[in-house]
Amino acid sequence: MSAFTHAQLDALTAAIAQGVTTVTHNGKTVRYASLDDMLRLRNTMKTELQTQPPNVARPLAFGSVFLKR
């Protein structure tokens, strides 16, 4: 599981688009040294979020493969 969430990625992407180096998400504020740092982190977040397996609910039981006649 990734240490990042899609909401964090969205917040970082929005800050990059606005040209600011401060991001506030869930009441926590992070100030980045540069836009380059933010871009590197965004790329890392994207990679980790794309490579994690989807959170898919598995069925508790499987139906029978046999037909009643």
TORKOL-987653 format. One record per atom (N, C-alpha, C, O, CB): residue number from 1; residue in one letter; chain; atom name; y, x, z. Coordinates in Angstrom, 2 decimals. Last residue first. Glycine has a CB too. Example, Ala and Ser with C-alpha at 12.3 -4.5 7.8 and 13.67 -1.06 7.14 Angstrom:
BEGIN
PT  i  aa  ch  at  y  x  z
PT  2  s  A  N  -2.25  12.85  7.08 $
PT  2  s  A  CA  -1.06  13.67  7.14 $
PT  2  s  A  C  0.03  12.90  7.87 $
PT  2  s  A  O  1.14  13.41  8.04 $
PT  2  s  A  CB  -0.60  14.08  5.72 $
PT  1  a  A  N  -5.69  13.19  7.80 $
PT  1  a  A  CA  -4.50  12.30  7.80 $
PT  1  a  A  C  -3.30  13.20  7.80 $
PT  1  a  A  O  -3.32  14.24  8.46 $
PT  1  a  A  CB  -4.47  11.31  9.05 $
This chain:
BEGIN
PT  i  aa  ch  at  y  x  z
PT  69  r  A  N  -28.67  -31.05  -12.35 $
PT  69  r  A  CA  -29.02  -32.01  -13.39 $
PT  69  r  A  C  -29.80  -33.14  -12.81 $
PT  69  r  A  O  -30.20  -34.06  -13.53 $
PT  69  r  A  CB  -29.82  -31.35  -14.50 $
PT  68  k  A  N  -26.28  -28.65  -11.52 $
PT  68  k  A  CA  -27.15  -29.71  -11.03 $
PT  68  k  A  C  -27.42  -30.66  -12.18 $
PT  68  k  A  O  -26.50  -31.03  -12.91 $
PT  68  k  A  CB  -26.51  -30.47  -9.81 $
PT  67  l  A  N  -26.22  -25.31  -12.58 $
PT  67  l  A  CA  -25.77  -26.68  -12.78 $
PT  67  l  A  C  -26.78  -27.65  -12.22 $
PT  67  l  A  O  -27.99  -27.50  -12.40 $
PT  67  l  A  CB  -25.54  -26.96  -14.26 $
PT  66  f  A  N  -25.32  -22.26  -11.00 $
PT  66  f  A  CA  -26.35  -23.18  -11.46 $
PT  66  f  A  C  -25.79  -24.58  -11.58 $
PT  66  f  A  O  -24.97  -24.99  -10.76 $
PT  66  f  A  CB  -27.55  -23.17  -10.51 $
PT  65  v  A  N  -23.46  -20.78  -9.81 $
PT  65  v  A  CA  -23.55  -20.60  -11.26 $
PT  65  v  A  C  -24.61  -21.53  -11.85 $
PT  65  v  A  O  -24.78  -21.59  -13.07 $
PT  65  v  A  CB  -23.88  -19.12  -11.60 $
PT  64  s  A  N  -21.36  -22.11  -7.27 $
PT  64  s  A  CA  -22.69  -21.82  -7.78 $
PT  64  s  A  C  -22.65  -21.66  -9.31 $
PT  64  s  A  O  -21.87  -22.33  -9.99 $
PT  64  s  A  CB  -23.67  -22.94  -7.39 $
PT  63  g  A  N  -18.32  -20.48  -6.24 $
PT  63  g  A  CA  -19.11  -21.63  -6.67 $
PT  63  g  A  C  -20.44  -21.19  -7.25 $
PT  63  g  A  O  -20.62  -20.05  -7.66 $
PT  63  g  A  CB  -18.34  -22.46  -7.68 $
PT  62  f  A  N  -17.71  -18.43  -3.46 $
PT  62  f  A  CA  -17.82  -18.56  -4.90 $
PT  62  f  A  C  -18.70  -19.77  -5.22 $
PT  62  f  A  O  -19.68  -20.03  -4.53 $
PT  62  f  A  CB  -18.41  -17.26  -5.54 $
PT  61  a  A  N  -15.26  -18.22  -0.89 $
PT  61  a  A  CA  -16.61  -18.54  -1.34 $
PT  61  a  A  C  -16.59  -18.69  -2.85 $
PT  61  a  A  O  -15.57  -19.03  -3.44 $
PT  61  a  A  CB  -17.15  -19.85  -0.66 $
PT  60  l  A  N  -12.73  -17.30  -0.63 $
PT  60  l  A  CA  -13.63  -17.14  0.51 $
PT  60  l  A  C  -15.07  -17.41  0.12 $
PT  60  l  A  O  -16.00  -16.87  0.73 $
PT  60  l  A  CB  -13.21  -18.07  1.64 $
PT  59  p  A  N  -11.14  -15.41  -3.23 $
PT  59  p  A  CA  -11.73  -16.65  -2.73 $
PT  59  p  A  C  -12.68  -16.36  -1.57 $
PT  59  p  A  O  -13.33  -15.32  -1.52 $
PT  59  p  A  CB  -12.48  -17.38  -3.84 $
PT  58  r  A  N  -8.39  -13.28  -2.48 $
PT  58  r  A  CA  -9.74  -13.45  -3.02 $
PT  58  r  A  C  -10.33  -14.72  -2.46 $
PT  58  r  A  O  -10.04  -15.08  -1.32 $
PT  58  r  A  CB  -10.63  -12.23  -2.68 $
PT  57  a  A  N  -5.10  -12.84  -3.45 $
PT  57  a  A  CA  -6.02  -13.48  -2.51 $
PT  57  a  A  C  -7.38  -13.67  -3.19 $
PT  57  a  A  O  -7.47  -14.16  -4.31 $
PT  57  a  A  CB  -5.46  -14.84  -2.01 $
PT  56  v  A  N  -3.65  -9.82  -4.27 $
PT  56  v  A  CA  -4.28  -11.03  -4.79 $
PT  56  v  A  C  -5.25  -11.58  -3.75 $
PT  56  v  A  O  -6.10  -10.85  -3.23 $
PT  56  v  A  CB  -5.02  -10.75  -6.12 $
PT  55  n  A  N  -1.39  -7.80  -4.66 $
PT  55  n  A  CA  -1.85  -8.47  -3.45 $
PT  55  n  A  C  -2.40  -9.83  -3.85 $
PT  55  n  A  O  -1.71  -10.85  -3.79 $
PT  55  n  A  CB  -0.69  -8.61  -2.40 $
PT  54  p  A  N  -2.28  -5.23  -6.97 $
PT  54  p  A  CA  -1.61  -6.50  -6.66 $
PT  54  p  A  C  -2.22  -7.13  -5.41 $
PT  54  p  A  O  -3.41  -6.99  -5.15 $
PT  54  p  A  CB  -1.71  -7.47  -7.85 $
PT  53  p  A  N  -2.14  -1.80  -6.01 $
PT  53  p  A  CA  -2.90  -2.94  -6.50 $
PT  53  p  A  C  -2.18  -4.24  -6.13 $
PT  53  p  A  O  -1.55  -4.32  -5.08 $
PT  53  p  A  CB  -4.33  -2.93  -5.93 $
PT  52  q  A  N  0.54  0.32  -7.05 $
PT  52  q  A  CA  -0.20  -0.33  -5.98 $
PT  52  q  A  C  -0.95  -1.53  -6.53 $
PT  52  q  A  O  -0.46  -2.21  -7.43 $
PT  52  q  A  CB  0.75  -0.76  -4.84 $
PT  51  t  A  N  2.02  1.24  -9.16 $
PT  51  t  A  CA  0.66  1.75  -9.03 $
PT  51  t  A  C  -0.12  1.09  -7.90 $
PT  51  t  A  O  -1.33  1.28  -7.81 $
PT  51  t  A  CB  0.70  3.23  -8.80 $
PT  50  q  A  N  4.53  0.11  -8.96 $
PT  50  q  A  CA  3.72  -0.20  -10.14 $
PT  50  q  A  C  2.28  0.22  -9.97 $
PT  50  q  A  O  1.39  -0.38  -10.58 $
PT  50  q  A  CB  4.31  0.47  -11.37 $
PT  49  l  A  N  5.51  1.20  -6.61 $
PT  49  l  A  CA  5.29  -0.25  -6.66 $
PT  49  l  A  C  4.44  -0.65  -7.86 $
PT  49  l  A  O  3.71  -1.64  -7.80 $
PT  49  l  A  CB  6.63  -0.99  -6.71 $
PT  48  e  A  N  5.70  3.91  -7.31 $
PT  48  e  A  CA  4.80  3.48  -6.24 $
PT  48  e  A  C  4.50  1.99  -6.31 $
PT  48  e  A  O  3.36  1.58  -6.09 $
PT  48  e  A  CB  5.40  3.82  -4.89 $
PT  47  t  A  N  7.62  3.77  -9.40 $
PT  47  t  A  CA  6.29  4.33  -9.64 $
PT  47  t  A  C  5.30  3.84  -8.58 $
PT  47  t  A  O  4.20  3.41  -8.91 $
PT  47  t  A  CB  6.34  5.87  -9.65 $
PT  46  k  A  N  9.85  2.69  -8.06 $
PT  46  k  A  CA  9.25  1.99  -9.20 $
PT  46  k  A  C  7.81  2.46  -9.43 $
PT  46  k  A  O  6.91  1.64  -9.64 $
PT  46  k  A  CB  10.09  2.21  -10.46 $
PT  45  m  A  N  10.34  4.74  -6.17 $
PT  45  m  A  CA  9.99  3.39  -5.73 $
PT  45  m  A  C  9.30  2.61  -6.85 $
PT  45  m  A  O  8.28  1.96  -6.62 $
PT  45  m  A  CB  11.26  2.64  -5.26 $
PT  44  t  A  N  11.03  6.85  -7.88 $
PT  44  t  A  CA  9.87  6.97  -6.99 $
PT  44  t  A  C  9.40  5.59  -6.54 $
PT  44  t  A  O  8.20  5.31  -6.54 $
PT  44  t  A  CB  10.22  7.84  -5.76 $
PT  43  n  A  N  13.35  5.78  -9.02 $
PT  43  n  A  CA  12.21  6.10  -9.87 $
PT  43  n  A  C  10.93  6.24  -9.06 $
PT  43  n  A  O  9.86  5.80  -9.49 $
PT  43  n  A  CB  12.46  7.38  -10.65 $
PT  42  r  A  N  14.96  5.60  -6.72 $
PT  42  r  A  CA  14.62  4.39  -7.48 $
PT  42  r  A  C  13.40  4.64  -8.37 $
PT  42  r  A  O  12.51  3.79  -8.45 $
PT  42  r  A  CB  15.82  3.93  -8.33 $
PT  41  l  A  N  15.20  8.32  -6.06 $
PT  41  l  A  CA  14.49  7.41  -5.16 $
PT  41  l  A  C  14.07  6.14  -5.89 $
PT  41  l  A  O  12.96  5.66  -5.70 $
PT  41  l  A  CB  15.36  7.07  -3.95 $
PT  40  r  A  N  16.73  9.18  -8.27 $
PT  40  r  A  CA  15.41  9.77  -8.01 $
PT  40  r  A  C  14.58  8.85  -7.11 $
PT  40  r  A  O  13.39  8.63  -7.37 $
PT  40  r  A  CB  15.55  11.16  -7.35 $
PT  39  l  A  N  19.03  7.61  -7.88 $
PT  39  l  A  CA  18.23  7.45  -9.10 $
PT  39  l  A  C  16.83  8.02  -8.92 $
PT  39  l  A  O  15.85  7.42  -9.37 $
PT  39  l  A  CB  18.93  8.13  -10.29 $
PT  38  m  A  N  19.96  8.64  -5.45 $
PT  38  m  A  CA  19.59  7.23  -5.55 $
PT  38  m  A  C  18.70  6.99  -6.77 $
PT  38  m  A  O  17.72  6.25  -6.69 $
PT  38  m  A  CB  20.85  6.35  -5.64 $
PT  37  d  A  N  20.56  11.27  -6.14 $
PT  37  d  A  CA  19.56  11.00  -5.10 $
PT  37  d  A  C  19.05  9.57  -5.20 $
PT  37  d  A  O  17.85  9.31  -5.06 $
PT  37  d  A  CB  20.16  11.24  -3.70 $
PT  36  d  A  N  22.60  10.75  -8.03 $
PT  36  d  A  CA  21.35  11.39  -8.45 $
PT  36  d  A  C  20.23  11.16  -7.44 $
PT  36  d  A  O  19.10  10.88  -7.82 $
PT  36  d  A  CB  21.56  12.90  -8.66 $
PT  35  l  A  N  24.63  9.81  -6.43 $
PT  35  l  A  CA  23.98  8.86  -7.33 $
PT  35  l  A  C  22.66  9.43  -7.84 $
PT  35  l  A  O  21.71  8.69  -8.05 $
PT  35  l  A  CB  24.90  8.52  -8.50 $
PT  34  s  A  N  24.35  11.25  -3.12 $
PT  34  s  A  CA  24.83  11.19  -4.50 $
PT  34  s  A  C  24.09  10.12  -5.28 $
PT  34  s  A  O  23.06  9.60  -4.85 $
PT  34  s  A  CB  24.67  12.56  -5.19 $
PT  33  a  A  N  23.69  10.75  -0.49 $
PT  33  a  A  CA  24.60  11.85  -0.78 $
PT  33  a  A  C  25.18  11.75  -2.18 $
PT  33  a  A  O  26.33  12.11  -2.42 $
PT  33  a  A  CB  23.90  13.17  -0.61 $
PT  32  y  A  N  23.69  7.41  0.82 $
PT  32  y  A  CA  23.08  8.47  0.02 $
PT  32  y  A  C  24.14  9.51  -0.34 $
PT  32  y  A  O  25.32  9.19  -0.47 $
PT  32  y  A  CB  22.44  7.89  -1.26 $
PT  31  r  A  N  23.32  5.60  3.69 $
PT  31  r  A  CA  24.33  6.23  2.83 $
PT  31  r  A  C  23.65  7.41  2.13 $
PT  31  r  A  O  23.11  8.30  2.78 $
PT  31  r  A  CB  25.59  6.71  3.66 $
PT  30  v  A  N  22.07  2.53  4.70 $
PT  30  v  A  CA  21.74  3.91  4.33 $
PT  30  v  A  C  22.83  4.42  3.41 $
PT  30  v  A  O  23.22  3.74  2.45 $
PT  30  v  A  CB  20.33  3.99  3.65 $
PT  29  t  A  N  21.72  0.10  7.19 $
PT  29  t  A  CA  22.58  0.71  6.18 $
PT  29  t  A  C  22.18  2.16  5.97 $
PT  29  t  A  O  21.97  2.91  6.92 $
PT  29  t  A  CB  24.05  0.61  6.60 $
PT  28  k  A  N  20.04  -2.91  7.93 $
PT  28  k  A  CA  20.05  -1.44  8.02 $
PT  28  k  A  C  20.88  -0.88  6.87 $
PT  28  k  A  O  20.76  -1.32  5.73 $
PT  28  k  A  CB  18.60  -0.87  7.98 $
PT  27  g  A  N  19.86  -5.62  7.49 $
PT  27  g  A  CA  20.66  -5.15  8.62 $
PT  27  g  A  C  20.69  -3.65  8.80 $
PT  27  g  A  O  21.31  -3.16  9.75 $
PT  27  g  A  CB  20.15  -5.77  9.85 $
PT  26  n  A  N  18.40  -5.81  5.09 $
PT  26  n  A  CA  17.83  -6.27  6.36 $
PT  26  n  A  C  18.55  -5.69  7.57 $
PT  26  n  A  O  17.92  -5.32  8.56 $
PT  26  n  A  CB  16.35  -5.91  6.42 $
PT  25  h  A  N  20.34  -3.30  3.71 $
PT  25  h  A  CA  19.20  -4.19  3.47 $
PT  25  h  A  C  18.57  -4.52  4.82 $
PT  25  h  A  O  18.25  -3.63  5.60 $
PT  25  h  A  CB  18.16  -3.53  2.50 $
PT  24  t  A  N  22.89  -1.64  2.11 $
PT  24  t  A  CA  22.53  -2.37  3.31 $
PT  24  t  A  C  21.44  -3.36  2.95 $
PT  24  t  A  O  21.59  -4.16  2.03 $
PT  24  t  A  CB  23.76  -3.08  3.95 $
PT  23  v  A  N  23.82  1.48  0.85 $
PT  23  v  A  CA  22.97  0.30  0.65 $
PT  23  v  A  C  22.68  -0.32  2.00 $
PT  23  v  A  O  22.26  0.37  2.94 $
PT  23  v  A  CB  21.65  0.68  -0.10 $
PT  22  t  A  N  26.20  3.46  -0.73 $
PT  22  t  A  CA  25.77  2.87  0.53 $
PT  22  t  A  C  25.01  1.59  0.24 $
PT  22  t  A  O  25.48  0.73  -0.51 $
PT  22  t  A  CB  26.98  2.60  1.46 $
PT  21  t  A  N  27.33  4.31  -3.02 $
PT  21  t  A  CA  26.26  5.14  -2.47 $
PT  21  t  A  C  25.80  4.66  -1.10 $
PT  21  t  A  O  25.10  5.38  -0.39 $
PT  21  t  A  CB  26.71  6.58  -2.39 $
PT  20  v  A  N  28.06  2.37  -5.98 $
PT  20  v  A  CA  28.28  2.71  -4.57 $
PT  20  v  A  C  27.09  3.50  -4.04 $
PT  20  v  A  O  25.97  3.39  -4.56 $
PT  20  v  A  CB  28.49  1.42  -3.71 $
PT  19  g  A  N  27.82  1.28  -8.51 $
PT  19  g  A  CA  28.40  2.61  -8.36 $
PT  19  g  A  C  28.71  3.00  -6.94 $
PT  19  g  A  O  29.54  3.88  -6.70 $
PT  19  g  A  CB  29.64  2.68  -9.15 $
PT  18  q  A  N  26.53  -1.00  -9.09 $
PT  18  q  A  CA  27.90  -1.14  -8.61 $
PT  18  q  A  C  28.60  0.20  -8.44 $
PT  18  q  A  O  29.81  0.26  -8.25 $
PT  18  q  A  CB  27.91  -1.89  -7.30 $
PT  17  a  A  N  24.03  -0.02  -9.75 $
PT  17  a  A  CA  24.80  -0.72  -10.79 $
PT  17  a  A  C  26.27  -0.87  -10.39 $
PT  17  a  A  O  27.15  -0.88  -11.25 $
PT  17  a  A  CB  24.18  -2.11  -11.05 $
PT  16  i  A  N  23.24  0.94  -7.26 $
PT  16  i  A  CA  23.44  1.88  -8.37 $
PT  16  i  A  C  24.32  1.24  -9.44 $
PT  16  i  A  O  25.23  1.88  -9.97 $
PT  16  i  A  CB  22.08  2.32  -8.97 $
PT  15  a  A  N  22.99  -1.49  -5.91 $
PT  15  a  A  CA  23.99  -0.52  -5.46 $
PT  15  a  A  C  24.29  0.49  -6.56 $
PT  15  a  A  O  25.45  0.86  -6.78 $
PT  15  a  A  CB  23.51  0.21  -4.19 $
PT  14  a  A  N  20.84  -2.62  -7.33 $
PT  14  a  A  CA  22.14  -3.29  -7.32 $
PT  14  a  A  C  23.25  -2.33  -6.90 $
PT  14  a  A  O  24.34  -2.35  -7.48 $
PT  14  a  A  CB  22.11  -4.50  -6.37 $
PT  13  t  A  N  18.81  -0.81  -6.68 $
PT  13  t  A  CA  19.23  -0.96  -8.07 $
PT  13  t  A  C  20.61  -1.62  -8.17 $
PT  13  t  A  O  21.44  -1.23  -8.99 $
PT  13  t  A  CB  18.20  -1.79  -8.85 $
PT  12  l  A  N  18.58  -1.30  -3.93 $
PT  12  l  A  CA  18.98  0.02  -4.41 $
PT  12  l  A  C  19.50  -0.06  -5.84 $
PT  12  l  A  O  20.51  0.56  -6.18 $
PT  12  l  A  CB  17.81  1.00  -4.32 $
PT  11  a  A  N  17.71  -3.96  -3.96 $
PT  11  a  A  CA  18.96  -3.61  -3.27 $
PT  11  a  A  C  19.48  -2.26  -3.75 $
PT  11  a  A  O  20.68  -2.09  -3.96 $
PT  11  a  A  CB  18.74  -3.57  -1.75 $
PT  10  d  A  N  15.27  -3.73  -5.37 $
PT  10  d  A  CA  16.36  -4.56  -5.91 $
PT  10  d  A  C  17.70  -4.19  -5.28 $
PT  10  d  A  O  18.71  -4.12  -5.97 $
PT  10  d  A  CB  16.06  -6.05  -5.67 $
PT  9  l  A  N  13.83  -2.14  -3.58 $
PT  9  l  A  CA  14.12  -1.65  -4.93 $
PT  9  l  A  C  15.27  -2.42  -5.54 $
PT  9  l  A  O  16.16  -1.83  -6.17 $
PT  9  l  A  CB  12.87  -1.75  -5.83 $
PT  8  q  A  N  13.65  -3.92  -1.45 $
PT  8  q  A  CA  14.36  -2.65  -1.28 $
PT  8  q  A  C  14.74  -2.06  -2.63 $
PT  8  q  A  O  15.84  -1.54  -2.80 $
PT  8  q  A  CB  13.49  -1.65  -0.49 $
PT  7  a  A  N  12.11  -5.91  -2.65 $
PT  7  a  A  CA  13.46  -6.25  -2.17 $
PT  7  a  A  C  14.29  -4.98  -1.97 $
PT  7  a  A  O  15.48  -4.95  -2.27 $
PT  7  a  A  CB  13.39  -7.06  -0.86 $
PT  6  h  A  N  9.71  -4.64  -3.07 $
PT  6  h  A  CA  10.51  -5.00  -4.25 $
PT  6  h  A  C  11.94  -5.35  -3.84 $
PT  6  h  A  O  12.88  -5.12  -4.60 $
PT  6  h  A  CB  9.86  -6.19  -5.00 $
PT  5  t  A  N  9.32  -1.92  -0.72 $
PT  5  t  A  CA  9.17  -3.32  -1.14 $
PT  5  t  A  C  10.02  -3.56  -2.38 $
PT  5  t  A  O  10.93  -2.79  -2.70 $
PT  5  t  A  CB  9.58  -4.29  0.01 $
PT  4  f  A  N  7.41  1.03  0.13 $
PT  4  f  A  CA  8.59  0.34  -0.36 $
PT  4  f  A  C  8.27  -1.10  -0.71 $
PT  4  f  A  O  7.12  -1.46  -0.96 $
PT  4  f  A  CB  9.16  1.07  -1.59 $
PT  3  a  A  N  5.07  2.16  0.67 $
PT  3  a  A  CA  6.01  2.13  1.79 $
PT  3  a  A  C  7.27  1.36  1.41 $
PT  3  a  A  O  8.11  1.07  2.27 $
PT  3  a  A  CB  6.36  3.56  2.22 $
PT  2  s  A  N  2.23  0.47  -0.73 $
PT  2  s  A  CA  3.46  1.24  -0.86 $
PT  2  s  A  C  4.31  1.11  0.39 $
PT  2  s  A  O  4.28  0.09  1.09 $
PT  2  s  A  CB  4.25  0.78  -2.08 $
PT  1  m  A  N  -1.18  0.84  0.00 $
PT  1  m  A  CA  0.00  0.00  0.00 $
PT  1  m  A  C  1.24  0.88  0.00 $
PT  1  m  A  O  1.28  1.92  0.67 $
PT  1  m  A  CB  0.00  -0.96  1.22 $
